[in-house]
Amino acid sequence: MSNILVTGGAGYIGSHAVKLFLERGHHVWVYDSLVYGHRAAVPADRLIVGDLNEPHRIDQVLLEKRIDACVHFAAFTYVGESVTNPAKYYQNNLVNTLNLMECLRKQKVARFIFSSTAATYGMPETMPITEATPQVPINPYGASKLAVERALADYAHAYQWGFAALRYFNASGAHPDGTIGEDHTPETHLIPLIILAAMGKRPQIEIFGTDYPTPDGTCVRDYIHVCDLAEAHLLALEKLQPGQQMHYNLGIGRGYSVREVIAAVEAVTGKKVPIKEGPRRAGDPPVLVASSDKIQKELGWKPRYSDIKAIVETAWNWHKAHPKGYKDK
């Protein structure tokens, strides 16, 4: 059993990881500013409200809770905003993470699981994307995450840190028991946007580009269920050794087009989704699909959700039960 600090644990992916860690018997403390996280997403007695720019507060938590591992989700993740306001992203995603890392180093907490992203790869020329694919981010969000990965490699070399950088693709779905799910403001993820359009909470779903070199002309992405992501974080945490560096892609290894995801939502909900077709967005690659062979071979991880309808069904159950998101809890 570990005493785990989960930063950003009241967010979408973090809350699912916290739920799993607790179910597996770990002692978990959530450290979250609640800028984007939700109180209702985590047990009240596990939540510490704080910011990563408060090193004295972090030190206090590490000592009082006897933390021996950190799982770091806290980050800003809106790609477009990172382009228009890069200072916000470098300050929060990089500088604040370095603050956290220094606090952990001083307290001799040397196991670190980092929520990285496929955005560190930019626009790869070949598919599927492996861990050996060059990391050439095309926006400040991806660049800020890659900068942390490089800092972690230096910490591992100099201070015998063990870390895992988990680069995941399109996080999706909700917990199958319906207690927690996806609630962003603003919402930018495709599956909840389509569901909201099916529910009449949005006028339509816009398809950005219908002339890509894909089977139906729309972008293809690799959608990975949030519970599968949580499982990967736990596996990495339990197998991590001092000085060890892990880098893993997390996806299901196949892609679904925008039209295929819309069709899946219509099939699951029984509702017609209003569509508006528009031009391509700058910077959208036609296809992004992960190879997760490495983590499957080395850690024994395997996604339980590989069918888009099964993923959508969990998301639909959450939105149907919580039409106002966490405001309903």
C-alpha positions in Angstrom: 0.0 0.0 0.0 1.2 3.5 -0.9 0.4 7.0 0.5 -0.3 8.7 -2.9 -0.7 12.4 -3.6 -2.9 12.9 -6.7 -2.6 16.4 -8.0 -5.5 17.4 -10.2 -7.4 14.4 -8.7 -10.7 16.2 -8.9 -10.5 16.4 -12.7 -11.9 14.1 -15.3 -9.1 11.5 -15.5 -7.7 12.1 -12.0 -11.0 11.4 -10.3 -11.2 8.0 -12.1 -7.7 7.2 -11.0 -8.5 8.2 -7.4 -11.5 5.9 -7.3 -9.5 3.0 -8.6 -6.6 3.6 -6.2 -8.9 3.7 -3.2 -10.7 0.5 -4.4 -7.3 -1.2 -4.5 -6.5 -0.3 -1.0 -4.1 2.6 -1.4 -4.2 5.7 0.9 -5.0 8.6 -1.4 -4.9 12.4 -1.0 -6.2 14.7 -3.7 -4.6 18.1 -4.1 -6.6 20.2 -6.5 -7.2 24.0 -7.0 -10.7 23.3 -8.3 -10.2 25.7 -11.2 -11.4 22.9 -13.5 -11.9 20.1 -11.0 -15.1 19.2 -9.1 -15.5 18.7 -5.4 -18.2 16.1 -6.0 -15.9 14.0 -8.1 -13.8 12.8 -5.1 -14.5 11.8 -1.5 -14.7 15.0 0.7 -12.4 13.6 3.3 -9.7 12.9 0.7 -9.7 16.4 -0.9 -7.1 19.2 -0.1 -7.8 22.4 -1.9 -4.5 24.0 -2.9 -2.5 25.4 -5.8 0.8 24.1 -7.1 2.3 27.6 -6.8 2.2 27.2 -3.0 5.3 25.1 -2.2 5.0 25.6 1.6 1.5 24.1 1.4 2.7 21.2 -0.7 5.6 20.5 1.8 3.1 20.5 4.6 0.9 17.9 2.9 3.8 15.7 2.0 5.0 15.6 5.6 1.6 15.3 7.3 0.3 12.6 5.0 3.6 10.7 4.7 3.4 10.7 1.0 5.6 8.2 -0.8 4.4 8.6 -4.4 2.8 11.3 -6.6 0.5 10.9 -9.6 0.4 14.3 -11.4 -2.7 15.1 -13.4 -2.9 18.9 -12.7 -2.5 20.8 -15.9 -4.3 23.1 -18.3 -5.3 21.2 -21.5 -7.0 23.5 -24.0 -4.8 23.4 -27.1 -6.3 26.5 -28.7 -6.0 28.5 -25.5 -2.3 27.5 -25.2 -1.7 29.1 -28.6 -3.3 32.4 -27.7 -2.0 32.5 -24.1 1.2 30.4 -23.9 2.3 32.2 -20.7 -0.6 30.6 -18.8 0.4 27.1 -20.0 4.1 27.4 -19.4 3.5 28.8 -15.9 1.0 26.2 -14.8 2.1 23.1 -16.8 5.8 23.6 -16.5 6.8 26.0 -13.8 4.2 24.8 -11.3 5.2 21.2 -12.1 8.8 22.0 -11.3 7.6 23.5 -8.0 6.0 20.2 -7.2 9.0 18.2 -8.3 11.3 20.2 -6.0 9.0 19.7 -3.0 8.9 16.0 -3.7 12.7 15.9 -4.1 13.3 17.7 -0.8 11.0 15.3 1.0 12.6 12.3 -0.8 9.4 11.2 -2.6 11.0 9.6 -5.7 8.1 7.8 -7.5 6.3 10.1 -10.0 3.6 9.2 -12.5 3.2 11.9 -15.1 0.0 12.6 -17.1 1.6 13.4 -20.5 -0.1 13.5 -23.9 0.0 12.4 -27.5 0.3 16.1 -28.3 4.0 15.8 -27.6 4.3 14.0 -31.0 2.8 16.9 -33.0 1.9 15.7 -36.5 3.7 12.3 -37.1 4.3 11.2 -40.6 3.7 7.5 -39.9 1.0 5.4 -38.1 0.6 3.9 -35.6 2.5 6.2 -33.2 5.1 4.4 -31.1 7.2 5.6 -28.2 10.1 6.0 -30.7 8.1 8.4 -32.9 9.9 11.8 -32.8 8.3 14.2 -30.3 7.8 17.5 -32.2 4.9 19.3 -30.6 3.1 22.0 -32.6 1.5 23.9 -29.8 2.5 25.3 -26.4 0.3 22.7 -24.6 2.3 19.8 -26.1 5.6 21.7 -25.7 4.9 22.3 -22.0 4.3 18.6 -21.4 7.4 17.6 -23.3 9.5 20.0 -21.3 8.3 18.2 -18.1 9.2 14.8 -19.6 12.7 16.1 -20.2 13.0 17.5 -16.7 11.9 14.2 -15.3 14.6 12.4 -17.3 17.2 14.6 -15.7 15.8 14.1 -12.2 15.8 10.3 -12.8 19.5 10.5 -13.8 20.7 12.9 -11.0 18.4 11.9 -8.1 17.5 8.3 -8.8 13.9 9.2 -9.4 11.5 6.6 -10.8 9.0 8.1 -13.2 6.5 7.1 -15.8 5.3 9.4 -18.5 2.0 8.2 -19.9 1.2 9.7 -23.2 -2.5 9.2 -23.9 -4.7 9.8 -26.8 -8.4 10.7 -26.7 -9.6 10.1 -23.2 -13.3 9.2 -23.3 -16.2 7.5 -21.5 -17.2 7.5 -17.8 -17.1 5.1 -14.9 -19.5 2.2 -15.5 -21.2 2.7 -12.2 -22.3 6.1 -13.3 -20.9 8.0 -10.2 -18.3 10.0 -12.0 -17.8 11.2 -15.6 -16.8 14.0 -17.9 -17.9 17.6 -17.1 -15.7 20.3 -18.7 -16.4 24.0 -19.1 -16.0 24.6 -21.9 -16.4 21.1 -23.3 -14.1 20.4 -26.2 -14.0 16.5 -26.4 -15.9 15.0 -29.3 -18.0 12.3 -27.6 -19.6 14.5 -24.9 -20.2 17.3 -27.6 -22.0 14.8 -29.8 -24.0 13.5 -26.8 -25.0 17.1 -25.8 -26.1 17.7 -29.4 -28.2 14.5 -29.2 -29.8 15.7 -26.0 -30.7 19.0 -27.5 -28.2 20.9 -25.3 -26.3 22.0 -28.3 -27.8 23.1 -31.7 -25.5 20.7 -33.6 -22.2 19.0 -33.9 -19.8 20.5 -36.4 -17.6 18.3 -38.5 -14.4 20.1 -39.3 -13.3 18.8 -42.6 -14.9 16.1 -44.8 -12.2 15.7 -47.4 -9.4 14.0 -45.4 -7.7 11.0 -47.0 -9.6 8.6 -44.7 -12.4 6.1 -45.5 -15.2 8.6 -45.0 -13.3 11.9 -45.3 -13.4 12.8 -41.6 -10.6 12.7 -39.0 -9.7 9.4 -37.3 -8.7 9.3 -33.7 -7.8 6.7 -31.1 -10.4 6.8 -28.2 -9.3 5.3 -24.9 -11.6 4.7 -22.0 -10.9 6.7 -18.9 -11.0 3.6 -16.6 -8.4 1.9 -18.8 -6.2 5.0 -18.4 -6.6 4.8 -14.6 -5.6 1.2 -14.6 -2.4 2.0 -16.5 -1.5 4.7 -14.0 -1.9 2.2 -11.1 0.1 -0.5 -12.9 2.9 1.9 -13.6 2.9 3.1 -10.0 3.0 -0.4 -8.5 5.9 -1.5 -10.8 8.0 1.6 -10.7 11.5 1.3 -9.3 14.0 4.0 -8.2 15.9 5.5 -11.1 13.6 3.8 -13.6 12.3 5.7 -16.6 9.0 4.6 -18.2 7.5 6.1 -21.4 4.2 4.6 -22.6 1.6 5.4 -25.2 -2.0 4.7 -24.1 -4.6 4.0 -26.8 -6.6 1.1 -28.1 -4.5 0.7 -31.3 -7.3 1.5 -33.7 -9.0 4.7 -34.8 -12.6 5.8 -35.3 -13.7 8.6 -37.6 -15.8 11.5 -36.6 -18.7 10.0 -38.6 -18.2 6.7 -36.9 -18.4 8.3 -33.4 -21.5 10.2 -34.4 -23.1 6.9 -35.6 -22.2 5.2 -32.4 -23.8 8.0 -30.3 -27.0 7.7 -32.4 -27.0 3.9 -32.0 -26.5 4.1 -28.2 -28.9 7.0 -27.5 -31.5 6.3 -30.1 -31.4 9.9 -31.0 -30.6 11.7 -34.3 -27.6 14.0 -34.0 -27.9 17.3 -36.0 -24.7 17.9 -38.1 -23.1 20.9 -39.7 -20.2 20.3 -42.1 -17.4 22.9 -42.1 -13.9 23.3 -43.4 -10.8 21.7 -41.9 -9.2 23.2 -38.8 -5.6 24.2 -39.1 -3.3 21.7 -37.5 -5.7 18.7 -37.5 -3.9 15.6 -38.7 -6.0 13.2 -40.7 -5.2 10.2 -38.5 -3.8 9.8 -35.0 -3.6 6.2 -33.7 -1.4 4.8 -30.9 0.6 1.7 -30.6 0.3 0.5 -27.0 2.3 -2.6 -27.6 5.1 -1.5 -25.2 3.0 -1.1 -22.1 1.1 -4.3 -22.9 4.3 -6.3 -23.1 6.1 -4.7 -20.2 3.4 -4.0 -17.6 0.6 -6.4 -18.8 -1.8 -3.6 -19.4 -4.7 -4.3 -21.8 -7.6 -2.0 -22.5 -11.0 -3.5 -21.5 -12.9 -1.0 -23.7 -11.9 -1.3 -27.4 -15.3 -0.8 -29.1 -16.5 2.7 -29.6 -20.2 1.8 -28.8 -19.2 0.4 -25.4 -17.2 3.6 -24.6 -20.0 5.8 -25.7 -22.5 3.8 -23.6 -20.7 4.6 -20.4 -20.5 8.3 -21.4 -24.2 8.3 -22.2 -25.2 6.7 -18.9 -23.3 9.5 -17.1 -24.8 12.4 -19.1 -28.3 10.9 -18.9 -28.1 10.6 -15.1 -26.3 14.0 -14.7 -27.7 16.3 -17.3 -26.1 19.3 -15.5 -22.9 17.4 -14.8 -21.6 17.6 -11.2 -24.2 20.3 -10.4 -26.6 17.4 -10.2 -24.6 15.7 -7.4 
